[in-house]
Every structure is written in C-alpha cells, then in structure tokens.
C-alpha cells in the first residue's frame, strides 16, 4: 500500500516504513525478486543486523 524511507536524527540513521493490506501482501513482497536482490546487498550498507518491527492497525 505504501513505502517510505525515513531519515533519523543522525545522517547515518534510516528506516524503511512499508504498509501492507495484510500479512499475505507482506509475505508476497518478501518473495519478490527486487526484495531478495536488496536483501543480499543491504549488508554492504548497514552496520549490524536490521531490526524489523511489525505493527498492526485496527481491525
């Protein structure tokens, strides 16, 4: 449904904010080619393991 790249207070801190209609949509995105390509390259640009936080809106 949506995607944003957010910059933190420091110039080296960034967050991806991704919105999905449901868990099936998120799972489909994780299986996409562009997601897998990014996942393999992301380690070259980050310091440490990424933190994933899942939030759920009202049902």
C-alpha positions in Angstrom: 0.0 0.0 0.0 2.9 2.3 0.7 6.6 2.7 1.2 8.7 5.5 2.8 12.4 5.9 3.5 12.8 7.9 6.7 16.0 9.6 7.8 16.8 9.7 11.5 18.3 12.5 13.6 21.8 11.4 12.6 22.8 11.4 8.9 23.6 7.7 9.2 20.2 6.5 10.6 17.4 5.4 8.2 14.2 3.4 8.4 12.0 1.8 5.8 8.3 2.1 6.6 6.3 -0.3 4.5 2.5 -0.7 4.6 0.6 -3.8 3.5 -3.1 -4.6 3.4 -2.5 -7.9 5.2 0.2 -10.5 6.1 -0.3 -12.2 2.7 0.7 -9.0 1.0 3.8 -8.7 3.1 4.8 -12.3 2.5 4.4 -11.9 -1.3 6.6 -8.8 -1.1 9.3 -10.8 0.7 9.3 -13.4 -2.1 9.7 -10.8 -4.9 12.8 -10.6 -6.9 13.6 -6.9 -6.0 13.2 -7.7 -2.3 15.6 -10.6 -2.5 18.2 -8.6 -4.5 18.0 -5.8 -2.0 18.3 -8.2 0.9 21.6 -9.6 -0.5 23.1 -6.1 -1.0 21.8 -4.5 2.2 24.5 -5.9 4.3 27.1 -3.8 2.4 25.4 -0.7 3.6 24.4 -1.3 7.2 26.2 -1.7 10.5 24.8 -4.8 12.2 21.6 -6.8 11.8 18.5 -4.9 10.7 15.7 -4.6 13.2 12.2 -5.5 12.0 9.2 -4.2 13.9 5.7 -5.3 12.9 2.8 -3.1 13.8 -0.9 -3.9 13.3 -3.6 -1.4 12.8 -7.2 -1.6 14.0 -9.2 -4.5 12.6 
